[in-house]
Amino acid sequence: MTGRVRVAILISGRGSNMEALLRAAAAPDYPAEIVGVLSNRPDAGGLAIAAAAGIPTAVREHAAYPNRENFDAALDAVLAEWRAELVCLAGFMRLLTPAFTSKWEGRMLNIHPSLLPAFKGLHTHARALAAGVPEHGCTVHWVTAGLDDGPVIAQARVPMLPGDTAESLSARVLVEEHRLYPQALAQVARGESRFEPRQTPADEFMDDELWHFEVAGAALPPSPAQSGVVAHDGARLWYATFGTGPAVVLLHGGLGHSGNWGHQVPALVAAGYRAIVIDSRGHGRSTRDARPYTYQLLAADILAVMDDLGIGRAALVGWSDGACAALVLADQSPERVAGVLFFACNMDPSGTKPFEMTPIVERCFNRHVKDYAALSATPEAFEAFSAAVGTMQRTEPNYSPADLARIRVPTTIMLGERDEFIKRTHAEYLARTIPDADFVLLPGVSHFAPLQRPRLFNAAMLAFVERVWG
């Protein structure tokens, strides 16, 4: 890059880091110029600050677009109009698609309030205090598809002081953020810091064909903070919790069990969340009575476990049947649901593809049979259990557009690019019809993404929970 590098800033709120960049760029010898400030919120306070400084501004409201891809395309069009060479995120609270981050890889920066890789995600100051670390700080890093996972450009350190609170620590770190971000941007603009793509680690776990899952299954961490059984409406519901922080309830798919979230629980705990897993009635260690399955019944079971644990409100991450139960619960008890990540399910019968027993589906089914025999109180009853779940799946849910429009919690509709069961057009329809919903497509994976490519799924999951709990 030569001359003054053209920089665009993305914000969602007041943008104090944006203001620090504007002040630095006002100096004639600063190597970058701010060519525009773009927000997804028309009421973002930073827009007025930028306009007062004579900086062009633009708003692209995410709710005006049918899906995340269209929204990101609108952002990209504004950046192209401004001829931006670099992008700085300054409190931009929207999940960017892998396609967008790939296009801008090596040209997009973010600032995070911790010394990465420590304390990715939310509540970094409270977590640093709880961990008893001797120092804290902030990091400017390159943006990649993973949450707070890009290579580090610069860091500033802040010592922990006796009597520190999350608020006092945050205030001292913010002073360093306002100093560090302009310094790091200048390094990049002068060519002193360059993006160096990481090689994919040889040991990064991938199981696209589910060979590993069929043979070994998936397992939760060995030492939950709490586990137990809740008796509710004719069933005994097994649960376990891991970590501390804002609650995230993980809801598995039909015929599976909570161990299928084995790759996701550690990622949530590491990011500062309390992960709660539940074996749905009749699945895994939980029992059931003779009544037919319904998603309303599964939703009521979730509430019963939350009540027993004293959880007033939680983010719900649902996979397949678990996604349907999560959205039904959000419809019926929105005050208990911070948001729903709805992965790989339908909300009316038109959303499913004709069933085909592919090798991947068969491997997953074989694993479910083995796990049911090992965990269930009725190991001989898998066929009857499978038939009962299948009846629910064929006949429910039946949400109309009016029913979907009634859902008023933040929702991310997520689908694997190669999903064996759910039509992409249906997922996009859900994202258009639910008022506060967006759509995320995971490339290269299918209905079993949490098992196939945990790193990819976890990045999208963590971005979702950070958005709803942020």
Steps between C-alpha positions, in 0.01 A plus 500: 500500500632845411383849598214550742313171527122524467329358812131435571371444855204277591308580819177408677503750789676809627837387366755635749774308318371647174541847653859418597572398140342820368715714729817323392415519130441876526878546529648578155789257547279204602534225234127425472191706425148414614279499190173394663318366805240231439245374753229236511301722740361841404507609866870422550650796685825476307328612179446851634859517627631398158273743316612786726857417402409522131520125440247338261259265675261229386244270661404153382245359745545125527126448554431635151673203333363147459819328612852555623651458156290781350582726794871439462473564126345838583789579735748399234331726245542803729864412563553475124333838448740653752793314338602375844831319523472404867205443734510559876229346719426724798216347699325355194255251651405284205628159395681527166469208259802286413474629142534862619787429740679300230468787251637752751753267662825686548319834465269502804595575863321474835581591860418262786518577875735222608849372431404250234492204479387528865134582567347491156135603487304694761550623857877507470566726798293296747656179370853639535427598861350159576803327347738698721736592216765762587432712191227569247478721193380529142588364158473629145478202266423406144140385448452142382199268503572383856377708794789717629730251332702697243874568527603766752623838372565679830420474871497731800534370855335627817607376847236370735467721808376414851129567528444493123143445381385415150399866459831650618698252292286572195561874535879455512499260207285741297766770535750256349257403223474863392880519485567160346250492213633811321856375555421158353315646203799722428729195506279324248463809279877545488550135411676420827241235594382258236243222511654154492238227448520218746543150373217272606640300794565141408311388809189715445209261539286430192263208445314586178393141430426416868737206500637603839154568643368160395789321670569716807199726542533836674526567872453784743787619723543258790436733795182709480448773754160349572288214371173344600149395408181708494165323521250668269170396348560125484872515419828513687726749321878470532710817481855623562653847526853619424673831574361829626356807334193577288295185443505318167278191471605246236215290355595194297322344203260208473633155602823653633598620848688784667839337443463600135591852619840379620689736269291805589492495881875571546482789252213662690671456837827644366309805373345568842157339477312247710417208272194290593428175317177302530416151378155541344228275643562140395845589362832413663460470877153658511181295520157551344143385545269357234365832371581607145789738452419864428728801471281680754573222748875523431484878547327455836774257603766763429319748724476241777878451501561876488263545794674228700838665439365847580573633150266785421617558144729314260624499144388182323715318246285238329596235246230331290217399740671705769473806275125453458452462875709814560293710260173370644624598847598845370148539361326385818729655764706777336588653836708188576695497173786740423525369143482187286764346275279285277723249322377255238126458548164592346197677643244355257498181289588683177850564630631144477665314215400143401681262734804320366711263709843629399817342642547797735143476629541125546818546704327750724201267545731210588662712771161598641404131529820423693464801732136423574591145601777631727313786668128432501301349786315300229785387270280246321243761392689693233263408216191620687685812613620576146148451362351739757756770419443443128127555537563838660747597229256410220201681649654800678562787519240687291579868551334742260660830392281673760626261768862570404440875498389468863850395611672800655843384615831537309530196276773368275387244242804290414534221244780287364561548129451124442217430746340165423155580643418873487451720194710815487200689361307410816778622727516828310120530525519461877765772520284734293181433694617503862532871589846507661664218309800459273632214289843338513612234252788279613713401199610143432298329774166324535233434765779382731723811499562505879664159461653547155684830543475619859726801444271634226179437695643635826606829341142564383355379832725727707425798280129436554519472880724807518239693303206399720685534830714800401 
